[in-house]
């Protein structure tokens, strides 16, 4: 029986959960759990009282959440995942999921599965069991991505499509088996794998048996080859990144190094030759490699031999950050094992790096698939046409220079600039419209002797009722996706950088939201070192007060909002700030002194502050437009798609 924590107060059969896990049970933020602990005397007491991260008995938490109507685990998948995962670490979950798969294949065998899990599984038919197990595997894979190099499902589908899988398929570093599963679903007769982590190997074996005859062994494929006599029709490989202890010393005379002995810092070229050694003559090898493998000087001799013997057929550059576990850019190499009569031939080079996503682990997969698969199919059919900057066929002789750099972007013709001359004219006219009257926005000023006025801090003004100070407390779940539909949230970063809000609320939090109103003044609580504080005056409704912001809502009969926003944007507000370890300044707006001026004088100065603010906004817009216009003119003139008219 697996247990998350052992101690005098907890038996081995009890599962403990953290506050974060309690929040996931109820589908709320962690702040809500803290509120429940304060507001509800009957909320379960922590077992590890006094600890920085208290733990609670899972059974007690479930009973309390169910009584309150807050328990969200209901359907079979959620219930099973809950039973398998809560109170357990990654390694324990991996072992239990492997145990689950083995139990489904052989229900009569002894098992360590919890009784509740077995009962839920036994109520399903075989097909539903397999589908449910796959969903659980995928859930676990999503959590493993931070610690393991797990091939994304979409990338696995892509490399399987490139390979046109058939017959026997091998993956010597298969992880949880995503690529082998995709191969099995596309018609592979048999799938073979090897994985260094014994628990992952066991899980992959149990998972793949639902889809095809499968054999996955545990161990280091380079040092202890579990499929030494296999010659596969297709071999996949995503070598472990940065794993330098691959056996350079003990394997220096190995027969697999047919294209040259890899240096110690080139483990990927060792894996590549291992895959070629396991491919039948004419068999296909598809490898996912760090982009640097194509250009490192230490590997040029092996790359040269691979090109000279016609082994490399294509190199595809993928977007950086495609894997959740690393931000490095990737290449897919497609190779064909020699048949004995191979000579140097042309190589397809494709740059699909522009199809990345908004965050690590994401991509525009439909566009990426099209940019990779379609050129490969056309290349095989002999119908590929060069597309500058995207793909081209390069003769081997052009690759066999001193560097043997296989990076696609280095060899692809540069695309000419595409200039919309009508839009260019529109931008020019818009710039003229902005710059024409902008200087008239600046107020006329003159010098005068400084005056001393009594002051009150923002805190004192709040106590006097001249304004109120608000901040959002608690956590907001926000989304910056273009198709997000929640309310727009204004953040401290938006105000500090002068940009429009882009984050939307995913779902309402447990705490009250603060809706901004026209005339509100917002001030960021954190400002980058060396930049002035910028207060923003809200001029339209519909925004939510977000994190890292102070809201100042004035009484218009006593304070002018334009005056207050302008005064808080002055350099003197730095006196109320402190510097953090990162170099940013933390502003305590409540300590800022504001001069006590008659309301009509505030309004007069407020109009001047407003004019300066509008001037700055227009000049920023003009600067951005000038950058765009200049870039297009330079590119168009340099590429010869624009000409100069004589004046």
MODA-V402618 format. One line per field, one symbol per residue. psi: psi as a letter, one per 30 degrees, with the letter a starting at -180 (. if undefined). burial: 1 if it has 9 or more other C-alpha atoms within 8 Angstrom, else 0. A space follows every 50 residues. Layout:
psi->???
burial->???
This chain:
psi->kkkfkkaffklffkkkkleeeeeeefhllfeeeeeeeefjfgkkkkeikf leikklkeeeeeeeeeefgfkfjeleeeeeeeeeekglleeeeeeeeeee eeeeeifflklgkkeeeeeeefflleeeeeeeeeeeeeeeeeffffflik jkeeeeeefeeefiklbkkkjfifbggeeeeeeefggkekkklkkejeee eeeeeeefffflkkjklkljfeeijfhegkjlekklkjlkkgjfiggeef gfgkffifgkjkleghfefeeeeeeefgklkflkkkkjlkfffffkefge eeeeeeeeggekekkkklkkgekfflgklllkkklkkkffgklkllkkkk jgffhlaflkgllieeeeeefeeeeeeeeefggkkkjkfellkkkefffh aefhjgkefffkkkklkjkjeeeeeeeeeeeeeefdgefffkkkllllkk lkkllkleeeeeefgflkkllkklkkjlkgkfgkglkkkkleeeeefgll kfklkelklflkljkklkfkkkkkfkkkkfklkjkkkkgklglkkalhkk kjjljfffkkeeeeeeefflfffffgllklffflkjkjfffkkkkjllee eeeeeeeeeeeeeeeeeeeeeeeeeeeeeeeeeeeeeefgfklkkk.
burial->00110000000101111111111111011101110110000011011000 00011111011101110000101000111111111111000111111111 11110000000010001101000000001101111110011001100011 10000111111110111111111111111111110001111111111111 11111111101111011111110011000001111111100000010100 00000010001111011111111111011101111111111011110011 01111111111111111111111110101111111111000101111111 11101110011111000110111111011000010011111111110011 00011111000100000000000100110010011001001100000000 00000111101100011110110001001000010011111101110000 10111100100010011111111111100001111111000111111111 11111000111111110111001101101000011111101101000010 01101111111101100110010011001001101110101000000
